[in-house]
Amino acid sequence: MCGITGYVGARQALPLALDQLRKLEYRGYDSAGVALLDAAGLQVVKSVGKIASLDPLLDGHGNGCLLAIAHTRWATHGRPSTDNAHPHTDCSGQIAVVHNGIIENYLALRERLEAAGHTFRSETDTEVLPHLIEEHLQAAEGAGEADPLAAALRATLREVRGSFAIAVVSAHTPDRLYVARRDSPLVIGLGAGEHFIASDIPALLAHTRDVLVLEDDDIGAVSPTSVTLHKLDGTPVQRAPLRITWDAAAAEKGGYDHYMLKEIREQPATIRDTMRGRVTPEGRVDLSGEVSLPAEKWRAFNRITLVACGTAYYAGYAARYFFERLLRLPVELEIASEFRYRDPILDEHTLVVPISQSGETADTLAAVRLARRQGATVLGIVNVVGSSIAREADQVLHTWAGPEICVASTKAYTSQLIALYLLGLHLAGVRQEGTHPLAEPLVGAMQALPALVEQALDNDRVVQEMAHNFTRSPDFFVLGRGLDYAVALEGALKLKEISYIHGEALAAGEMKHGPLALVSEGTPVICLATQDDLREKMLSNIKEVKARGATAIAVVKEDDTETARIVDYVVRVPRTLDELMPVVAVVPLQLLAYYVARDLGREIDQPRNLAKSVTVE
């Protein structure tokens, strides 16, 4: 979950590494640090806090520096402190390492190294790496290895259990840096006479569009003019570069105060992009150009299992309703962090669909590996091209949401919904051996969604004014039935993530089974009432909370006049088919969370204790 960047080339390395790092600050912000090689040798500078806290410490550093690595940390082992900040060095101070991931056997390794005379300065698992490299470097030099540090790194990582993306610099090899990965993302940006490294693609877009995506147990030596890759056993690797087509401006704020608001506003475009090329002129969904399963395989599935975490899980919650209604197949929805610990029943007739924005979510990736071992077909829904889940799944459907910087996901959620709808419609068409009777109206309504979301965004001022009234509220309830309950789950999560207000989503019928005891005078209750067949029951639930003094905020379809008469606030969204309403109904909840958090002065793009890509369990 930490951010890693680096540069080697003819330009000044320190400002370039730091510029890239600022684009990854959403990945971690407990502490930050850099390691650079200049005329004075290897220099390490680090501090607690955000990257800006480094600036006064770097005066006088970096002149003539052509190689640097940098790191921003999200703590897993050891509290945020200068000692625990990366980079970490060996005893001699000649080797520096930055790391994203968890070294699971670090305690045993540390005890062995301390017994051999190594001195540790931090509480982190990472610090075992430079000391191990130091030990193995002596052996590699004695053995006459052509690149002793690369050999030492391979030997080190053969001892390590766990996940890692690492970058290493050493005074012994001032002309190149070293990288490796297992289960945590790392990419190399290719330039002319210079190369870049980063743990996420947005850091590179201002400098290059050509990248090498490292795969598990790849180890690379990166100089200004070459990149050499090997596996842990020393076998050379040839990897084809990947061309990134994202608009570089898409990774910047574009004039908005926060990335979150920008990304909320981008949803009409990202929904359109996710559908582009996947709907034929005749109005059929056709994914055969991307998902290459034979028709008989699609028809053989007798069960679908959706696996995800957080926001992606809530997208799956809505998709479960959609799939079962459309396909009449049983659909299971699984929290990825629990999936493999309950010995799930999977076989060759199961379609497992992992959903992940980053494609690097550790628990979801573990679920993918379990599903494949048990013979299931895995079809990943991911946003990041070349990510681990995209590579390890049997098939992949990209969401084309572009880079999402804010930790709290918005455009990725709606893009995931669209991708899941497309998958369901494609599967329905193949299984029906023609057009499914529900497909034509659904596809037509989907094509109208970008315009409808644009209209939903017109509620900005209404929601902004309403938000002022709830900054002192300690709790929110978010109620819904059916697909509205799926949206309520995501709306409550957004409030928790960025406003730090407790938000609890409930299936509205459950209020009277206990939670109604928590409703008192003025308790804000958001009531989603966009499902036509459940609206009357939802009106009864609204009256229940109003009778206990709640302040009711309703999200309704634009032509609903009845609900407005019994609530305190109403937000109207455009009408579409009930199955597709989650895409439209979530927008005011995203805006409400944003404006409540803004009025409270929260760190919206980088909420406390959270990171964008959860690459550790």
N, C-alpha and C positions, 0 to 999 in steps of 0.2 A: 504494500500500500504506500510505500515511500516513493519519492520521485528521484530519478537518477538522470544526470546528463553528463556529457563530456565532449571534448574537442581536441583534435590534434591536426595541426596544419601550419600554414605560414602566417596566419593572422594572430592577433592577440587572443590567447585562449581564454583568459579569465572572464572578460566581459561577455564573450560568446557563451560560455558554459552557464553563466549566471542568467543571461537573457533567456536561454532555453529553460532553465530551472524555474523561472517565474511563471512560465506557462504550465508548469506541473505542480504549482504550490497547492492546488486542490488535492493532490495525492498525499499531502502530509505537511504539517506546519507546527509541530512541537519544537523543532530545532532545525538548524541548517548548517552546512559546512562545505568547504572546498579543499581540494588538494591540488597543488600546482607545482610544476617544475620550472624553476628559473635559474638564473646564474648562481643564486645562493643554495641551490639544491632543492630538495623536496620540502615544501611548506604546507602546513595544514592550519586552516583557520575555521573555527566553528563557534556557534553560540546557540543559546536557547531562544526560542521565538521564531518569528517568520524571517523570510530571507532578508528583509530590510534591516534586521538587526545585525547582519553581517557587514553592511556597507561601511560603517565607521572603522571596523576592524581590518578592512582590506586596504586602507590607505597605505601606499608605498609598496604594495604587493603586486606582482603580475607583470611588471615591465620586462619585456623580452620573453615572456612566457608563451610557449607554443603548444603546451599540453596541459590540460586541467580536467578534473572530474568534480562534480558537485552533487549535493544530496539534500533533500528536504525530508524530514522524518515524521512518521506516525508511529508512536511508541507501541511496542509489543513486549520487549524485555527491558525493564528498567524505566524509571520515571524520566520525563523530559529534563535533561541537564546537559551542561557543556561536556562533561565526561562521556555521557551516553550518546551524544551527537556523533554523527558520521562526518568525515571519514575516521576510521580506526587504523592505527599503525602497529607495526611490529616493535620488538624491543629496540632495534637499532634506529627506528625512525626513518628507514629507507624504503619501506613498502606501505602504501595506503590503500584501503579498501572501502568502497561504499556498497551497501547491500539492501535489497528489498526481499523479504521473505522470512522464514524461520528455520534456524538450524536446530533440528529436534534433538540431536545427540550432543548439544554443545556442552552440557555439564560434564559428561565423561571426557570429552576432548579437552575441556579447560583443566580438569583435574590432572590429566596426563601432562599437559603442557606446563602447568605450574610446578609439578613434581620435577620436570626437566629443567626448571630454572626460569621460565618465562614470567614476566611481570604483567599483570592485567590492570587496567586503569578504569574499566567501566563495568556495568552490570549486564551488558548486552550479550546476546548470543553471537553477534557479528564478529566480535573481537577475536574469536578463535581463528578466523580466517587468515588475517595477516601473520599471526604467529605460526600457523601451519605452513603457510607459504614460505616463511622464513626458514623453517626447518627443512622443507623439501628442496629449497633453492640450493642449499649447500650440497645436498646429494646430487642434484641435477648438474651443478657446475663440476663436481668431482667426476661425474660420468661423461663429461664432454658433450652434453646436449647442445644442439645447434641453437636452440632458444631456451635457455635454462628456466626463465621465468614461466614460459608457457608450460613446460614440463612440470614445474613445481605446482602450478595451478591445477593441472590435471591430477596430479597425485593428491593434492589437497582435497579436491572435490570427490575423489573416489572414497575418501574417508567420511564424507559428510552425508547425513540423512536429513531430508527436509526439502524446503523450497528455497530458490535463490535466483535473483538477478543481481549480478555483481559487476563492478568495474574496478580495475586495479591499476595503479601507477607505481613506478619504482624508480629510484635514482639509478638503479643498475641498468635500466633501459629507457633513457630519456627521450627516445625518438618514437615511442609507441605506448599505447595503453592496451589493456587486456579486458575481455568481457566473457561472461558465461551466464547461462540460464538453465533453470529447471523449474517448471510450473509457475514462474513469475515472468512477466513480459519484459523484453528488451529488444530494441531495434538499433540498427546501424544506418545512419544517413550517409549517402554517398555523394561526394563532391569532387571537384577538380583540384587535386593537390591538397585536399583536406577531407576529413571525415568527422562525423558527429555520432554520438550515441545518446539514447534516451529510453526511458521506460514507457513512453507513450508517444504516439505519432505527432500530436499537436505541437510538441516542442521543436520539431524539425521543420515544420512547413514553411517557415520564413527563410530557410536556408537550402532546402532540397526537397524534391518530390520522389527521389529514388531511394528505396530503403531495402536493406536485408533484414528479414524477420528471423531472429534466432529461434531455433527449435530446442526441445529439451536435450540437455547434455551437450549442446554446442559450446565450444570454447574458441574465442577469436582473438587474434593479435591484429591491432589496428594501427597503422602508420599513416602519414599524410598521403601516401601513394598506393597503399595496398591494404587489403583485408584478407587474412588467412584464417580459415576455419578448420577445426578438427573436432572429433568426438572425444569422449573421455579416454578411450583406449588409444588415442593418437591417430585414428584413421582420418585422412583428409576428407573434407566435405566441400562440395560445390553447391552453392545455393543461388538460384536465380533472383535478381532484384525484382522488387514489386514497385510499380508506379502508383503513387497516391494522387487521386484526382480531386480531393477536397479543396474547396476554396479556402485559401489561407485566412481571408477575412472572417470566415466562419468560426475560427478559433479565437477571435478577438471580441471585445464587448460591443463594438459597432455603435457607440454613443449611448448605450444604456448604462444605468448606474450599476447594474449587476448582470452577470451572465445569466442568472435564473430568469430574469424578466425577458432578456433577449431570446432565450431558448423557448420560453412560453410563447413568445411572439412568432417564433420560427415554425411553429407546428403546422400551419397550413402548407408550408413548403415541404416540410419533411414527410407529411402524410402523402402529399402528391408524389414526392420522390420515391417513397416506398412502394407506391402502386405502379410507377412508371415502367412500361414494358412488360407488365405482368397481366394486363387485361387486354384481350384481343379487340380489334375493331368491332367484332360481333358481340362484345359484351361478355365473353367468357374469361375466366381466370385460367391462365396457362403458365405453369411453373416448370414445364418440362425442359426448358433451356437451362435451368439452374439445378433442379432436383431430378436426378437421373435414375429414379427407381422404375422398374418395369411395371406395367399396369397390374399384372398378376400379384406382384408384391404388395401394392397398395390395397388390393382387394383381400389379401390374406390377413391383414391386421384385424384383430378382434378386440383390441383395447388400445387406448392412448394414455400415456403417462406424461404429464407436464411437470417439469422440475425447475425450480427457480428459488431466488431469495429476494426479500424486500419488494421494491416496486415491481420487478419482473414477476414475482410471485403473484402480485395483485393483477397484473395483466393476464396471467394464466387463470386467475379466478374468473375473470370475465370470459375468457376463451372457453373455459369448461362448459359454461352455459351454452355458448354458441355452438361448440362442437356436438354436444349431446343433442341439442335441438335439431341441428342440421344433419348429422350423420347417424343418429340413433345407435351410437357405440358408447360403451362405458368409458368414462374419462376420469382418471385419477389426477389429483393435484397434490404435489409433494413439496414440502419445504426441503431444499437440497441438503441443509445441514443435518437433517434427521433421516434422510432417505436411506443411506447405506447402513444405518445402525439398526434398522428393523427387518433386515433380511427380506427385501421386497421380492415379490414373485414376478419374474420377467422371463420371456422366452422369445422365439423367433417371430411370434405373431403379435408382439408388442411394439408399438411405435413410441419411443421416448423422445420428448421434445424439451431439451434444456433451453432456457431463456436467460440471456445475460447481455447487458449493454456492452460491457468490456470484452466479453468472451474469455475473461481470465478469472472469474469468480471461483475461488478455490473449492468451495463446497459443491458448486454446480459441476465443475470439472471432475471432481471425484465421482459424482453421480454418473457422468458420461462414461467414465472408465468402467464403473461397475456394470452399467447397462450393456456395454459392448462385451464384457467378459461373459455375461449371461445370455448372449445371443440376440438381444434386442437390436432393432434398427434405431439409430440415433440421428435425429434431424435437428440441428442447432438453429436457434433464432438469435443472431448476434449482430452487433453494430460494427465491430472493429474487424476489418479485413486482415487475415493472417493471424488472428488471435488463436489461443490454444484450443478453445472449443471449436472454432471454425475449422481447425486442422484435424482435430481428433474425432469429430462427428463423422458419421457416414455421409451425411448430406448437410448442406448449410443454406439457410435463407437469410440474407443480409437485410437489415432494416433501413440502411441508407439515411440515417438521421444525421450523419456528419458528427464532428467532435462535440461531445457534451461536456462542458467544463464544470458547471455547478454540481456540487456533490448530490444535491437533491434532484432526482431525475424528473424531467417533465416531457420533453420531446421524445426521449427514448421510450417512455411509457406508451404514448399514443402511436408511435411507429411500431412498437411491439404488438399492440392491438391490431393494427392494420396487417402486419405480416401474419399474425395468427388467423385473422379472418381469411386472408388470401390462401393460407395453407388449408383451412377447412373447406373452402370453396373448391380448391383444386382437388382435394381428396374426394369430395362429394361427386364432382364431375367424373373422375376416373371410376369410382365405385359404381356409379349409375350407368356407366358406359354411354354417356351423353350428358345432356343438360339436366341438372337437378331442378325440380319444379320450384324450389325456393331461390335458386341462384340468380335468375334474371333480375328480380326486384332488389335483391341484396347488392349485386354488383352495381346496378344503376345508382342506388343510394350511396354506396361507397364512393363513387366518382364525384358525388356532390359534397362529400365531407370537408374538403379543404375550404370551400366557400362557407360552409356552416360553422366551422371552427373560427373562421375570420369573423363571422357575425357574433359568435360567443365571446370573442375577445373585445367586442364593443361594450361589454359590461364593465370594462376596466374602471371607469369613473364611479359607477354605482358600487362596485365592490370596494374600491379604495375608500370611499366615504363611509361605508359600513364598517370597515376594519377598525376605524378609530374607536369604535364603541366597545371593542373586545380586548384591548391590550391589558386590561386588569383582570381578565377572566383566568382563573387557575386551571379550568378544564373546559373542554368541548366534548359533546357527543355528536357523532355523525351517524345518521340512521338511513337505512334503505332496505328495500326488499328486492329479491331477485338480482338482476344486473345492477340495480342501484346500490345494493349492498357491496358488490364488487368495487364500485366507484367510491363508496364510503370508506372502505379499507384504505385506498390510496389517498383520499383526502385527509384522513386522520393521520396517516404517516407524514404527509407534507407538513402539517401543523407541528408535529413532534420534532421533525428534523430541523426546521429552520426557525421556528418561533420559540422552541423549548416549552411550549404549552402542552400539557397532557391532552391528547386527543384520543378518544376511544370510539372505534367504529362498532356498530351493533346491527345485526339483523333486527329490523324494527319490531318484529313480533316478540323478540326476546326481552324488550324493556320491562314488561310486567313480570318477568320471571326473576327479578332481583335488581338489575341496574336502576330501575325507576326510583329506588330508595336514595340514589345519589343526586336526583334532580331537585333543586330548590329554587327559590326566587332568583330569577335573572340568569340561571344556567343556560349558556348558549347551546342550542341543539340545532345542527344543520340537518334538514330533512330533504332527502332526495326523493322526488315524486315524478319520475319521467317514464315509468313503465305503465302503459295504459291499462293492462289487465290487473295491475296491483294497486292502482291509484286510490280506489275507494278504501281499501284496507289501510293504505298509508295515511289517508286523511284521519282515520280513527286513531292511529298511533300519534299523529301530530296533536290531536285533541287531548290525548292522554298526558303528554308532556306539558301542554299548555295549562291543563288543569292543575299541575303542580308548580306553576309559576315560571316555567322555562321561557326563555326568549327564543322563539322559533324562526329559523332562517330557511326558507324553502328554495330549492332549485327545481324549476318546473319547465315544461314545454311552453313555448311562446303563447299558445292559445288557451292555456289553462287559466281560467278566471276564478274558479271555485276555491282553489288552495289559497290564493292571495288574501281571501277574506278572513282566514283563520290564523294567519301567521303575522309576525312582526316585520319581517323583511322578506322580499321575494326577488329572486334573480331568474330572469327568463332566458332560456336558450332555444335555439332553432329546433324545430321538429324534424326527426328522421325516424326510420324504423327502430322499434324498441331494441332490437339486437345490436344496433350500432350506436345507441345513445351514450354508452360509456365514453366514446371518443369526444363527444360534445359536452357532456355533463361534468367531466372532470375539470374543464377549463376554469370555471369560477372558483372551484376549490383550490386550484393552483394559485390563482390570483389572490384569494383571501389569505392563504398561508403567507404568500409573499408580502402583502401589505401589512398584515399584523406584525410580521417579523421586522419589516422596515421601520414601522412606527416604534417598535421596541428597541431599535438600534442593534439588532443582531448581526452576526457575521453570516450573511445569507449564503454566499457562495461556498463558504468553508465553515460549516457549523461545527461546534465543538465536538470532540471525541469521535468524529466520523471522517471517513476518507472515501474517495470516489470509487476506487476499484479494490474490492476486498479480496486480496490475493493470499490471505492466510486464513486458516480455520479458527 
